[in-house]
Amino acid sequence: MKSCGVVVEYNPLHNGHVYHLKKARELSGADTIIAIMSGNFLQRGEPAIVDKWSRAQMALSAGADLVIELPVAFSTQPADYFAKGAVGLLHAMNCDAICFGSESGESADYQKLAHFLKQHTPTINQRFKENRDPGKTYASQMDQILKELMPEQLVSLSTPNNILGLAYSKENVLYEKPMELYTITRVGSDYHEKELDEQNFSSATAIRESLVGSKKNKARIEELKLSMPDSSFEQLTTHPLVSWENYWPYLKYQIEVQSLEELRTVYQVTEGIEYRLKEYIQEAESFEQFISLVKNKRVSWTRLQRLCVYILLQLKKEDMVNELTEPQAIHLLGFNFRGRNYLKEMKKRFSLPLIANVTKKNKNLWTSDIKAGKIYQMGQLGLIKEQDYYRQPLK
């Protein structure tokens, strides 16, 4: 059985994602599509608008055959660690190919650049160290270095999907038997576009704005039916929705009660950022205002959001060093008949343990994610169900 992996968040799943799933199967010729999906906290440092089970159902309804959870230690990271976790899970499951969306470039371009980076890592790292500019993003600085060292390369690092695509490609070539690589051009609205698209390829950002943002209204929500499959719309309109503001009181409490020394034990609390956190927590009245006050040229909005996730979940530096070595388990969120057949044929070859049901016996493989699930439930107390213990995979 040939398999193809896609790395997703589905926050929420929309028409562009359906296109991606369809093209992944078509280009790779795969019998089984494996979706590696972020859990309840996401790559840009945000809580998912609906829980991982609702989004796994969206994935299965839209064409994925297996949905596997990306552990929170990897799902809340910049591109390289995010890719390390996702690609590691696909290799652990003996996946044959990976397909990702991008704004530009062909599969061969990403493959070529990934090999170049692998061969010239010391030179690139030294050049980056010599020319480091705290006022610019890592991606923009790396883009400039690559243009100087490899002028003919065609992958621009000015867009988030290209950055992730290159990260998957870089991680993939580190393996003895790399997966086949496929990329498809993103369709529809820009990643950050906040307005609904007239051609019904709205961004996930615009959809979230319509559901929980200041522009929320009944007429606008009805428009969303055109931007996503019916199954996604049903999940969004029948399950509790959350945003960072739901967790603001809990984050504020953590920062208020912890000393500067205690904050420094949290992952990525470095360079004195704890002083700014302590200073502005007194002044801010909302999460958005808090981030606006703390943000400066050295610390981006996204980095701050991730940092707030680490504080909210109390992810400690010493624990994250161990967890980021590699994923500890394959947590199965859902499958269809094709996914079931893949598991039946291939699971004995998996290089990591498969968790189909989190119990007290295997909880040591899923500690941080169990904690993340408990805290995620607090966003809508009494409305969001248990996220891990004794939850059966969706079928």
N, C-alpha and C positions, 0 to 999 in steps of 0.2 A: 504493500500500500504506500503510495507516494504521499508525502505530507508537506504542507507549506505553512509557515508561521507568520502571523501578523502581530505586531505589538501595539496595543490600543489602550485607550482610557474610556472612550464612549461616555463623555460627560456633557450631554448625552449622545447616543448614537443617532446619526442623521443620514440624509440621502447620500452625502459624500462618502460616508463609511460603508454604506451598502454597495456603492460603486467599487470601492477598494476591495471588499470581500469578493465580489464577483470577478474582478480583474485578477486578483491573486490566484483564484482557482483556474482561471482561463490561461494566464501566462505560464503558470508552473505545471499545469496538467495534474494538479494534486487531487487525490481522492479525499483527503482529509485536510481541513483548515483548522489549525491550532491557534487560538487567540490567547496571547499572554496579556492579561488585563490588570491594570493597577487596581488595588483594593479600594479602601474608603478614603485614602489620602493620596493626592496626585502629584505629578512631576513639577508643577509650578507652585507647590506649597499650598494647595487648596483642599478642603474637604469636597468629596464628590457630591453632586447635587442630589443624587439618590444612591442608596447603598449598593454594594457590589453584587448582591443577588439580583436586584432589579436590573442592573446593567448587564449582568450575565444572561438574563432572560432576553434582553434586547439583542445581544450578540447571537444567541442561538436562533432566535426568530429571523434574524437578518442573513444567516448563511454560515455562521461559524459552526464547526462540528464538535470542538472541545474548547472549553474556557478554563484557563489556568490562572490563578492569582499571582501577580508579581508582588513579592513581600514588601512591606512598608519601608524597610531599610533601603531598598533599591527604588521604589516607586516615587519617593520624595527627593530625588537626587538630580543634579545636573546630568547632561546627556551621557557622559562616559560611564558613570556608575549605573544609571538607568539602563543603558544598553548592556552593561556587563551582566546584570541580573536577568534581563529578558532573553538575551542570546544564550546565556548559560542554561536557562530552563529549556530552551528549544533543543540545544545540543544534548541535554540530559535525557530528552524524550526521543532522541534519534531522528529529529526533524530533517527533512531533505533540503528545504528551501526557506527563504525568508523574503517577504514582499513588503515594501514600505512606500508611503507616499512622499513625494518631494515636489518642490517648486520648479526645479530645473535639473538637468543632467540625465544621462543614461546610466543604466546599471553598470556598464563597463567603466564609466567615469569614476563611480564610487569605488569599484573594485581596484582600479589603477591607483587612485589616491590613497586608499587604505594600505596597499602594499608599499607605496612610497613612504607613508608615515611609519610603518613598521620598520622599514630599513633605515630611516633617517631620524628616529626618535631622539637620540642624544643631541644631534645638531639643532633640531627644532626646539627642544627644551632649552638649550643654551641660548638660542636666538631670542626666545620668549623671555627668558630671565634678564637678558641684557637690555631689552626694549620694553619691559613691562610698564604699562601706563594704567594706574588705578582709575583714571577717568574714563577708560574705555572698557567695553565688555571683553571677556575672554574670546568670544567668537570673532569679534571684529579685529582683534589683535592677531589671532591665529590666521584669519583670512588674509591679512596683509603679509604675514610671514610666508604663507604658502604661495602667494602670488609672486613673491621674490624668488623663492627656491624652485618653484615649479610653475612657471608662467603659462604653460600650455594647459594646465588643469582647468576643468570647466565647472567644478562644483562650488557655487557661491555659498559662503557661510553667513549670509545676511538674513536668512530665513530659518525659523525653528524646525521645520520639517527636514530641510537639508542638513542641518546640524545633527539631528537625530539619525538621519539616514547614514551619514558618514560615521557616526558613533557605532551603529549596528555593523557597518562594513568593517571598521577597525577591529572590533571585538571578534567578529567572525573569522578574520584571517589569522587570528592567534591559535585557532584550533588545527589539529593535524588534518582533519577532514572538514574543510569549511562547507557551509551550506551554499546552495546555488542562490544567487542574488538577483532580485527583480525589483524595479522601482516603477511607479506609475505617477504621472503628473497630477497634482492636486487639481480638483475641479471646484468651481464655485467661489464663494467669498474667501477673502483673506482670513488667515488664522485669527487675527485680532479684531476683525470687523464686528461692530456692535449692532448693525442694522440688519434686519431680515432681508434675504436675497430674493429679488423678484423672480428669478429662475428656479427658486425652491432648492438652492444649494447653500443654505444659510450656514454660517459657522456655529460651532458649539457655543462660542462666546455670546453671539447674538441670541441664541436660544435661551441660554441661562439668564441673560439680561431681561428677556421677555417674561421669564417665569418668576424670578426672585428680585429683579432690580427695580429701580424707580419707575421704569416704563411699564410695569406689569399692569395689564388690564385685560378684560375678558375678550375683547375684539382681537387684541394682539395675540393672545394665547390661541385663539381659534385659527389664526394664520399658521401656527406651528404645524398643524396637521399636514400642510403641504410640504414642509421641510424635512419630514421624517416618516418612517414606516408607522403604520397603525400601532404595532406592538410597542414602539418607543413612546408614542403619545399616551398610550394606556398606562404604561409604567409611571410616566411623569405626572399624570393626573389622578392616580390612585394611590400613590405612595408619598410619605413625608419628604418634603424638600428641605435642604439645608444650604447655608452659605457660611462664610467665616463669621458673620455676625452672630450666628447661633452659638458659637464657641467663644466669643469675645469675653463673657464673664469668667469663664474657666481659665482662659489665657491670662486675663488681668490678675486673677487670684494667684496663679503660679508666679508671676513676675513680682507681685506685691510682697508675697510671704517669703520668697527665697532671698537669701543674702547674695551679695556679689560673688562670694566664693562658691556658693551652691550653683549659681547660674553658670559659672565657668566650667562646671563639670558636664554641662550639656553639650552635645555634639555641635560643632561649628560656632560656638560662642567664643570668639577670638577677637584680637585687636582692640579690646576695650569696648566692644559693642554693648556689653552689659551695662555700662554707665548710661548710654543713651536710652536703653530699654527702661532702666529704672527712672530716669529723668522724665521721660515723656508718658509713662504709664499713668502718672498723676494727672496729666493735663488732658489726655485723649478721652473722648466720650464714645468712640466707636472704633472698631478694628481698622476701618479704612483711614480714619483720621490718625490713628496711632502709627500706621505704616507711613503715612505722608509726613508725619513729624520726625520719625526716626531716619527715614531715607536721606541719603546724601550722595555725593559723587562717588564715594568709595563703596557704597552698599546699595545694590539695586533692589527694586520692589520685589522681584521674584526671589532673590536670595533672602530677603527679610521674611517673606511668607514661609519659605522653607524653614528658616530659623524658628519661626513661631510654631510650626508643626513639631519641631524637635522639642521645644519647651513644653508645649501642650501635652505631648506624649511622653515627656521625660525620657528621651532617648539619649543615653549617656555616651560620652566619647569612648570609654573603654569597651562598652558593649558593641558599639557600631563598628569598631575596628574588626571584631570577630565576625559580626554578621555580614560585613561587606566583602569577606573573603570569597564567598560563593553562596548561592541559595542553599538552604538546608533541606528543603522538601518541595515536592510538586503538589500544590493544593488544588484539587479538582473542584471547580464551581459548577460545572454543568457539561452535558454532552447530549448528542442525538444518536441515531442508529449508526451513522458512519463513525462518530467518535467512539461509540461503544466497541465497534469492530476493531478500531485502531488500538484501543486499550487491551482488548483481548489478545491481539496478535503481538503487540510490542512491549507491554508493560514489564515483562520479565527482562527486557534489555535496558530499561531505564537505569541511569546511574545515580539517581536520587530516589529516596522513598516516596511513594505515592500516598497522599493523605486524601481519602474520600470522605472522611468524617473525623473532625477534630474531637478527641477524647482526652481524658486524664492520662491515658497511657502514652499518647504521642504529643502532648501539649508542649513538651520541651523543644520540639522542632518548630513551634509556631508562637513562641512567647510574646514577642513584640507585636505581632499581628493580632493576637487575642486582646492585648491591652488596647491597641488602636481601635479594635471593634467596640470594646466597652466604652471608650471615650466618644467614639462616633455616635453611639446610641444616645449620649447625653445631649446631642444637638436637638433632638425631639423626644424628650423623656416620655416613656410609656408608649410611644408610637413606632419607634424603630425596633425591630425584633432583634433577638440575640444573633450575633454575626458569625460566630464560629462553633461553639460547643454543640455537638450533635446535630448540626445542620447537614442534611443529606444533599448531595449534588442534584442540580436541576436536571430533569430528563425530558 
